[in-house]
Amino acid sequence: MSISGGCSCGNIEFEWDVPECTCVPRACQCEYCLEKGAAYVTEPGSQLTVTVRDSDAHSISQHGAKIAQFHECSSCLQIVFVTVEISGSTYGAINAKALHNREGLEASVRLNFSIQSPQEKVSRWRKNWCHPVLITSQGCKGASRRDGQPAASRQAGRPSLKRYAKNESYSWIQR
């Protein structure tokens, strides 16, 4: 089954290919997630495909152990998903509030992962999060793309792709 979602302004959208959605949203109790009201759903082995329409309005931040990357739309201020790089692969979790159809989802369960070590978190994410995660950008409204190439060099309709690097502010995964 394919489940769609995204931020309220439509800048960040996703398709989640999952066998069935029997997920219970997990409400992280860190200060950032509590402030945003985020609760995450995942399904191991399911593919998450994300499209960013305007990369200038795609904000990525790190909190807590500073391992995972929170992807937020800076236009509507919604967290859409979170990713982590593990052994060269990107894993992700979806903010349940970003699902277009939340019918059938149970109420969020509060979970506090702050006592886990970074290694324990990465192990849990590898086991439970969506994989693979593919992120494409259709560019930005400004005069240049994030990878330094002029916007005019883009071919119409083709997303600009950039390989993930931990020190870069955006994580694009080549298909």
Backbone bond lengths (Angstrom), bond angles and torsions (degrees), N, CA, C in turn:
res aa  C-N    CA-C-N  psi(-1)  N-CA   C-N-CA  omega(-1)  CA-C   N-CA-C  phi
1 M - - - 1.436 - - 1.519 107.46 -
2 S 1.307 115.62 146.12 1.458 121.16 177.99 1.523 108.82 -110.87
3 I 1.323 115.78 126.44 1.461 121.54 -179.24 1.526 106.99 -114.77
4 S 1.320 116.37 131.39 1.462 119.57 -179.12 1.525 110.63 -106.64
5 G 1.319 113.60 161.86 1.451 119.58 178.31 1.505 110.48 -174.79
6 G 1.305 114.94 -175.17 1.458 120.66 178.87 1.507 110.54 160.36
7 C 1.313 114.39 -175.44 1.464 119.82 178.80 1.532 109.36 -77.16
8 S 1.323 116.88 166.24 1.469 120.38 -174.15 1.517 113.37 -68.59
9 C 1.333 119.08 -25.32 1.467 120.20 -179.72 1.531 112.24 -90.07
10 G 1.342 118.00 -7.01 1.459 121.79 176.90 1.523 114.91 84.66
11 N 1.313 118.71 5.17 1.457 120.35 179.69 1.530 112.45 -68.82
12 I 1.327 117.01 -39.97 1.460 121.71 178.38 1.523 107.65 -115.43
13 E 1.325 116.29 119.20 1.462 121.60 -179.81 1.517 109.37 -127.10
14 F 1.332 116.20 155.88 1.460 119.21 178.83 1.512 111.41 -144.81
15 E 1.323 114.14 158.23 1.457 124.15 169.35 1.513 105.51 -122.73
16 W 1.325 115.67 129.53 1.454 122.11 -178.57 1.513 107.78 -115.42
17 D 1.326 117.14 111.91 1.459 122.19 178.69 1.518 108.56 -91.75
18 V 1.328 114.34 106.58 1.463 121.10 -173.77 1.534 108.18 -134.26
19 P 1.351 118.29 139.48 1.466 120.29 -179.13 1.535 112.15 -54.73
20 E 1.307 117.11 -48.57 1.463 123.22 173.99 1.521 107.46 -158.84
21 C 1.311 115.59 151.91 1.457 119.04 -176.82 1.527 109.59 -102.95
22 T 1.313 115.24 94.25 1.467 121.28 176.15 1.522 108.62 -115.28
23 C 1.314 115.25 29.08 1.462 122.06 -173.49 1.519 112.08 -79.48
24 V 1.299 114.17 146.92 1.457 121.34 172.27 1.528 106.41 -107.91
25 P 1.331 118.12 120.53 1.468 119.48 179.06 1.525 111.10 -60.39
26 R 1.333 114.81 135.14 1.459 121.20 179.11 1.523 108.48 -106.11
27 A 1.314 116.41 117.06 1.464 122.20 -178.40 1.519 108.70 -91.21
28 C 1.322 115.11 104.78 1.462 121.02 177.54 1.526 108.23 -64.05
29 Q 1.311 116.35 143.98 1.465 120.66 -176.68 1.525 113.16 -102.94
30 C 1.335 117.48 15.70 1.461 118.91 175.56 1.535 108.48 -72.12
31 E 1.304 116.01 159.87 1.467 121.61 -176.20 1.530 111.98 -57.53
32 Y 1.321 116.85 -43.03 1.468 121.27 -178.05 1.533 111.42 -63.69
33 C 1.327 117.30 -51.17 1.468 120.87 -178.12 1.528 111.45 -66.41
34 L 1.338 117.24 -37.12 1.468 119.84 176.10 1.529 110.86 -62.32
35 E 1.330 116.35 -43.96 1.464 121.06 179.53 1.527 111.37 -61.29
36 K 1.349 116.71 -37.91 1.463 121.91 -178.75 1.531 112.73 -87.45
37 G 1.334 117.20 -11.33 1.464 120.53 -178.08 1.522 112.67 68.46
38 A 1.331 116.98 31.66 1.466 121.41 -175.53 1.529 111.73 -83.86
39 A 1.317 115.49 141.83 1.462 124.11 172.51 1.525 105.77 -140.87
40 Y 1.305 117.47 133.41 1.459 120.95 -168.18 1.522 112.92 -109.78
41 V 1.345 114.75 145.59 1.464 122.61 174.71 1.524 107.89 -121.57
42 T 1.312 114.83 144.97 1.464 121.31 178.90 1.521 108.42 -147.84
43 E 1.307 115.07 163.77 1.459 121.67 172.34 1.521 106.41 -150.47
44 P 1.329 118.50 115.41 1.458 120.51 -179.26 1.527 111.32 -55.48
45 G 1.329 116.59 138.34 1.463 120.83 177.53 1.509 114.55 80.05
46 S 1.317 118.35 2.40 1.464 120.17 178.49 1.525 109.67 -94.94
47 Q 1.319 116.84 146.31 1.459 121.33 -178.07 1.513 111.05 -95.24
48 L 1.326 115.27 135.65 1.464 122.40 176.12 1.520 107.44 -115.72
49 T 1.331 116.84 121.26 1.457 122.73 179.17 1.517 108.14 -115.56
50 V 1.325 115.99 119.45 1.463 122.32 -174.23 1.525 109.49 -114.04
51 T 1.333 116.28 138.02 1.464 122.36 173.62 1.518 108.27 -120.08
52 V 1.336 115.46 127.08 1.461 121.77 176.12 1.519 106.77 -107.58
53 R 1.320 116.78 118.55 1.467 121.28 -177.88 1.533 111.92 -75.44
54 D 1.320 117.50 -45.03 1.463 122.39 -179.78 1.527 108.00 -126.92
55 S 1.322 115.98 103.46 1.472 119.49 -176.45 1.522 112.19 -66.04
56 D 1.345 118.23 -19.68 1.464 119.68 176.25 1.532 111.11 -66.84
57 A 1.328 116.90 -23.18 1.464 121.14 -179.74 1.528 111.43 -103.83
58 H 1.328 116.84 18.73 1.467 122.81 177.93 1.518 106.97 -107.93
59 S 1.311 116.52 109.79 1.463 122.03 -177.16 1.518 109.56 -106.34
60 I 1.328 116.13 135.53 1.458 121.49 177.63 1.518 108.14 -122.84
61 S 1.342 115.38 131.17 1.463 119.45 179.66 1.519 109.60 -136.59
62 Q 1.320 115.37 163.04 1.453 121.41 176.06 1.521 108.53 -124.90
63 H 1.323 115.66 146.31 1.461 121.60 -178.40 1.518 108.63 -140.10
64 G 1.310 116.39 171.21 1.462 121.15 177.06 1.509 112.29 57.86
65 A 1.339 116.81 -117.87 1.464 122.16 -178.38 1.528 112.59 -73.96
66 K 1.321 117.31 -5.47 1.469 123.99 178.62 1.529 112.71 58.61
67 I 1.322 115.57 40.84 1.459 121.36 176.99 1.528 109.51 -106.70
68 A 1.319 116.47 -50.83 1.464 121.79 -178.85 1.529 110.28 -80.72
69 Q 1.343 114.65 154.91 1.458 121.42 178.79 1.534 109.21 -114.93
70 F 1.328 115.52 124.50 1.460 122.06 -179.70 1.521 108.49 -94.49
71 H 1.336 115.95 123.55 1.462 122.28 -177.12 1.531 108.54 -101.06
72 E 1.304 114.20 118.65 1.458 121.11 -174.47 1.526 109.15 -128.51
73 C 1.319 116.77 148.13 1.454 121.61 172.52 1.521 107.36 -87.59
74 S 1.313 116.92 120.99 1.461 119.30 -178.82 1.529 112.07 -80.04
75 S 1.339 117.38 -6.00 1.468 120.04 174.60 1.525 111.45 -81.31
76 C 1.345 116.70 -48.13 1.470 120.11 -178.76 1.525 113.03 -107.16
77 L 1.335 116.92 -1.39 1.468 124.19 174.06 1.529 114.26 63.98
78 Q 1.320 117.28 31.45 1.462 120.79 178.73 1.520 110.93 -103.79
79 I 1.349 116.17 136.29 1.464 120.70 168.89 1.525 105.81 -76.19
80 V 1.321 116.55 127.20 1.455 120.28 179.91 1.530 110.81 -101.36
81 F 1.334 116.47 -44.49 1.456 119.77 -179.24 1.525 109.40 -157.97
82 V 1.330 115.57 171.62 1.459 122.55 178.28 1.524 107.30 -133.45
83 T 1.342 116.79 142.46 1.458 120.78 179.67 1.520 111.06 -129.26
84 V 1.329 114.20 163.68 1.463 121.67 173.28 1.531 107.43 -147.69
85 E 1.310 115.26 142.50 1.465 122.37 176.33 1.527 108.00 -93.24
86 I 1.358 116.33 122.80 1.460 121.53 178.86 1.525 108.04 -131.22
87 S 1.299 116.85 115.77 1.469 122.89 178.48 1.523 112.66 50.32
88 G 1.320 116.57 43.70 1.456 121.42 176.94 1.516 115.60 82.08
89 S 1.321 117.94 2.59 1.464 121.93 178.62 1.519 109.73 -118.65
90 T 1.326 115.90 150.04 1.461 120.66 -179.95 1.521 110.19 -102.55
91 Y 1.323 115.31 128.00 1.461 124.07 177.25 1.525 107.21 -112.39
92 G 1.340 117.77 154.22 1.451 118.77 -178.22 1.515 114.31 -150.75
93 A 1.329 113.69 162.56 1.463 123.46 175.05 1.518 107.47 -132.47
94 I 1.316 116.92 145.37 1.462 123.28 -175.42 1.517 109.89 -105.19
95 N 1.327 116.35 135.27 1.460 120.21 172.75 1.532 106.87 -70.75
96 A 1.330 117.14 119.04 1.468 121.69 -176.98 1.528 111.79 -56.98
97 K 1.330 117.76 -28.68 1.464 120.41 178.54 1.521 112.38 -66.78
98 A 1.340 117.45 -16.95 1.460 121.38 -179.81 1.532 112.57 -88.95
99 L 1.334 118.01 -7.10 1.464 120.62 177.16 1.526 109.29 -70.03
100 H 1.326 117.58 134.88 1.462 120.11 178.87 1.519 111.88 -68.52
101 N 1.322 116.90 -36.10 1.460 120.80 179.32 1.524 108.25 -121.22
102 R 1.319 115.78 109.13 1.471 120.37 -178.81 1.528 111.95 -101.44
103 E 1.320 116.74 8.75 1.469 119.86 178.50 1.515 109.70 -59.82
104 G 1.292 116.24 137.81 1.458 121.54 178.02 1.519 114.18 88.55
105 L 1.334 117.79 -12.73 1.463 119.34 177.08 1.518 109.22 -75.00
106 E 1.298 115.28 136.96 1.455 119.48 176.64 1.527 109.69 -75.57
107 A 1.305 116.03 169.13 1.459 120.85 176.70 1.529 108.74 -64.46
108 S 1.316 115.86 150.47 1.463 121.52 -179.86 1.520 111.22 -62.69
109 V 1.325 114.89 145.97 1.452 122.60 174.73 1.527 106.51 -107.51
110 R 1.329 116.50 127.75 1.468 120.26 178.90 1.515 110.18 -78.13
111 L 1.335 115.57 127.25 1.458 120.90 178.41 1.519 109.27 -132.91
112 N 1.320 115.86 138.88 1.458 120.74 179.71 1.527 108.31 -114.39
113 F 1.339 115.43 111.61 1.459 120.87 -178.11 1.525 111.94 -100.63
114 S 1.316 118.07 8.53 1.466 121.11 -174.73 1.520 113.23 -64.89
115 I 1.333 117.55 -21.49 1.464 119.07 -179.68 1.529 112.33 -82.42
116 Q 1.336 116.94 -11.28 1.456 119.49 179.53 1.528 110.87 -77.04
117 S 1.312 115.44 144.06 1.461 120.64 174.61 1.539 108.12 -73.33
118 P 1.329 117.97 161.92 1.465 119.49 175.74 1.533 112.40 -55.07
119 Q 1.322 118.18 -39.11 1.460 121.62 179.34 1.532 111.15 -65.13
120 E 1.335 116.72 -39.59 1.468 120.18 177.91 1.523 110.92 -65.83
121 K 1.331 116.87 -38.92 1.469 120.49 178.08 1.521 110.74 -63.07
122 V 1.330 116.71 -48.18 1.466 120.68 -179.28 1.525 110.19 -60.97
123 S 1.310 117.80 -41.30 1.467 121.56 178.07 1.535 110.71 -61.91
124 R 1.318 116.61 -43.61 1.474 121.08 178.81 1.526 110.43 -64.35
125 W 1.330 117.24 -43.53 1.466 120.76 -179.79 1.526 110.96 -63.65
126 R 1.329 116.95 -43.62 1.483 120.26 179.59 1.529 110.41 -59.04
127 K 1.308 116.09 -38.35 1.472 121.05 -177.68 1.532 112.63 -75.98
128 N 1.354 117.54 -36.32 1.466 120.26 -167.85 1.523 116.59 -111.68
129 W 1.320 118.97 -18.59 1.462 119.80 -172.69 1.528 112.43 -86.45
130 C 1.328 115.15 162.79 1.465 122.99 177.78 1.527 108.94 -63.92
131 H 1.327 114.98 142.53 1.463 120.71 178.34 1.512 108.10 -160.14
132 P 1.303 120.14 129.02 1.459 128.13 6.47 1.532 112.04 -86.02
133 V 1.329 114.90 162.19 1.458 122.90 172.95 1.526 106.89 -114.91
134 L 1.325 116.16 123.86 1.467 122.28 -179.85 1.517 108.12 -116.50
135 I 1.324 116.70 124.29 1.463 121.75 -177.60 1.519 108.71 -121.10
136 T 1.333 116.55 125.00 1.452 120.75 176.18 1.515 109.10 -123.50
137 S 1.308 114.66 153.80 1.459 121.13 177.74 1.517 108.28 -121.45
138 Q 1.306 116.13 138.60 1.450 120.59 175.17 1.520 110.02 -92.76
139 G 1.329 116.51 13.13 1.454 121.21 176.01 1.507 112.06 106.47
140 C 1.312 114.66 -162.95 1.448 120.63 179.72 1.512 109.11 -136.58
141 K 1.301 116.02 160.85 1.461 121.08 -178.01 1.513 112.17 -75.85
142 G 1.342 116.02 -18.15 1.459 120.59 -177.80 1.516 112.24 -75.52
143 A 1.324 116.51 -172.73 1.456 122.42 -175.23 1.524 113.19 -79.56
144 S 1.320 118.69 -16.82 1.458 119.06 -179.20 1.519 110.55 -142.62
145 R 1.331 114.63 158.39 1.452 120.38 178.62 1.508 109.53 -86.27
146 R 1.317 116.79 169.64 1.455 122.40 179.30 1.524 112.18 -65.86
147 D 1.340 118.05 -25.15 1.460 119.25 -178.16 1.521 112.05 -86.51
148 G 1.335 117.67 7.78 1.444 121.90 174.48 1.515 115.05 88.12
149 Q 1.335 118.17 -6.27 1.455 120.05 178.84 1.520 109.16 -84.50
150 P 1.333 118.04 142.76 1.463 120.28 178.94 1.526 111.04 -60.92
151 A 1.307 115.88 144.90 1.466 120.60 179.56 1.518 111.14 -58.25
152 A 1.317 118.41 -32.35 1.462 122.20 -178.62 1.527 112.00 -63.98
153 S 1.345 118.78 -20.49 1.463 120.87 -178.78 1.525 112.09 -78.79
154 R 1.330 118.44 -10.65 1.463 121.87 177.86 1.516 109.83 -71.00
155 Q 1.299 115.88 141.41 1.457 119.22 171.73 1.515 107.12 -83.97
156 A 1.302 117.14 139.85 1.464 121.89 -177.80 1.521 110.57 -56.64
157 G 1.329 115.80 131.59 1.452 121.79 175.44 1.518 115.12 82.13
158 R 1.328 118.85 -11.37 1.467 120.54 179.97 1.513 109.54 -94.45
159 P 1.315 117.61 130.06 1.464 119.61 178.91 1.518 110.94 -69.85
160 S 1.314 115.83 147.33 1.459 119.51 172.55 1.519 107.04 -85.55
161 L 1.324 116.76 131.58 1.451 120.97 -176.03 1.510 110.02 -119.43
162 K 1.304 115.71 145.31 1.452 120.59 179.64 1.524 108.43 -143.67
163 R 1.310 117.43 133.43 1.458 121.00 -179.33 1.527 109.81 -70.59
164 Y 1.305 115.95 144.72 1.460 122.68 -179.46 1.525 111.01 -63.85
165 A 1.296 116.33 137.11 1.465 122.70 170.04 1.517 106.85 -140.90
166 K 1.316 118.10 133.55 1.463 121.43 -172.29 1.523 113.23 -58.67
167 N 1.313 118.47 -28.50 1.453 119.90 -176.83 1.522 113.14 -91.01
168 E 1.318 118.51 -0.80 1.453 121.39 177.65 1.518 109.41 -91.54
169 S 1.311 116.12 157.92 1.455 119.52 -176.47 1.525 112.97 -84.01
170 Y 1.326 118.95 -13.77 1.459 121.98 -179.33 1.516 110.08 -125.73
171 S 1.331 117.14 149.08 1.454 120.42 -179.65 1.513 109.70 -121.04
172 W 1.301 116.87 98.82 1.454 121.70 177.78 1.512 108.22 -102.70
173 I 1.286 116.64 136.25 1.451 120.76 -178.87 1.518 108.39 -110.72
174 Q 1.344 117.52 124.81 1.451 120.45 177.50 1.509 109.54 -74.40
175 R 1.317 116.05 138.32 1.462 120.68 177.92 1.507 109.84 -81.28
